[in-house]
Amino acid sequence: MTLSVAARRCLALGALYGFLCVVLGAFGAHALREHLTVDRLVIWHTGVEYQFYHALALLLCGLWLQWQPRRALHVAAICLGIGVPLFSGSLYALVLTDTDMLGAITPFGGVLFLVAWAALLWAAVKPLPPG
C-alpha cells in the first residue's frame, strides 16, 4: 500500500518531533540540570512532555488519514504541526535565553493543540458520507 502525501507528512513530522523529544529530554536531564533552577527544568520538561503527546497525535493523524482522508484530520495535523514549535519551542527558548516574555507565545500553541483535539473529536463522531 502506498501512503498518501498527507499521511506521509504527518508520520514524518510526528517521528521527527518524537526523535527530538528524546534528544531534548536527554539534553535537559543531563546537560542543563546543573545550570538551571528547578523551576526552569520543570518548564523544559513541560515542553518535552507536551511535544511527546502531540508527536504521538501526529502519528495517529497520519495513520487515520491513510484510512479515512477527512478534512478534520488535515486541520488537526496542521494545528499539531504548528502548535508544537509554538508551545514547546517557546518554552525551550524561554529556558535557554532566560527571557520570560517568550512565555507569551506559548498560549498560541496551546490554542492550536485545543483546536487539533477538537478536530480529532469531530473526525471521530461525524458520520462518514455514504458510499
N, C-alpha and C positions, 0 to 999 in steps of 0.2 A: 504494500500500500504506500502510495506517495503522499507525503504530508503537504497540506495546503501551505501557502506562503504565510498566512496569518498564524497558523498553528506552529510552524517552524520558528517564526519570530518570537512568539510567546515562550516556547520551550527554550530557545536560545537565551533570551533575556532572563528568564527565570533561573536557568542554570548559571548564567553569569552572576546574577545577584546572589545566588546561593554560594557560589565559589567565593565571592567577595565577602560574604558573611564569615566564612571560615578564616579567611586572611585577616579581616578586620577584627574579628573576635580574638584571634591569637595575638594580633598586634596590641590590642587593648589589654589583654591579660598578661602579656609578657613585657612588651616594650614600654607601655605607658604607665603601668601600675606604680612604678616608683617615682614618677614625675607628676602625677595628678592627685588632686584631692579625691576623697571618697565620693563626694557629690559629682565631680566631673566624670569619674569612672562609671557611676550609675547612669549618667546621661549617655556616655559612649555605649554602655551595654543596652540601653533602651533603643538606640539607633540600630544596633546589630540585631536585637530581638525582633523589632518590627520589620526590618529588612528581610529577615528569615521567613517570618509569617507570610509576607507578601511575595517573596520569591516562590514559595510553595503555591500561593494562589495563582501566580502567573503560570506555573507549570500546569495547574488544574485547568486554567483557561485554555492553554494550548491543546490539552487532551480533549477537552469539551468542544472546542472549536472544530477539531477534526471530525468529531462525531456529529455535532449539530452546529453548523455555522450560523449563529444568531447574532443580530446586531447588538444586543445587550452584552454579549460576551466580548465583542470588539470594544465597546465602551469600557467595560471592566478592565480589559487588558491595557488600553491606553491610559486609563486613570492609575492603574498599578505601576505601569512603566514610568510615568512621570512622578507619581506620588513617592516612590522610593527615594529618588535623589533629592526631592524637596524635603521630605520628612527626615529620613535618616542622614542624608547628605548634609542638611543644615545642622543636625546635631553633631556630626563628626567635625564640621567646620567650626562650630561653636567651641567644642572642646580643644581642638588643635590651635585655634587662634585666640582663645580666651576672650572672645567678643560676644557678650551676651545678647546684643541686638540681633544676631543671626537667628536667635530663637524665634524671632517674629516670622520667619519663613516657614517654620515647622508646621503651624496650623494649616497652611495651604496644602501641604502634603497629606495631613490628616483628613482634610475635607475630601481630597481625591480618593483616599482609602475608603471613606464612607460611601462615596458615590460608586466606587468599584464594588463594594459588598452589596449595595442596594441593586446594582445592575445584575450581579450574580443571583441575588434573590429573585429578581424579575425573570431572569432566564429560567430559573428553576420552577417557578409557579405559572408562568404564562404558557397556555396550551400552544402546541405546535399547530400550524395551519394544516388542514387536511391535504393528504397527497403525499 
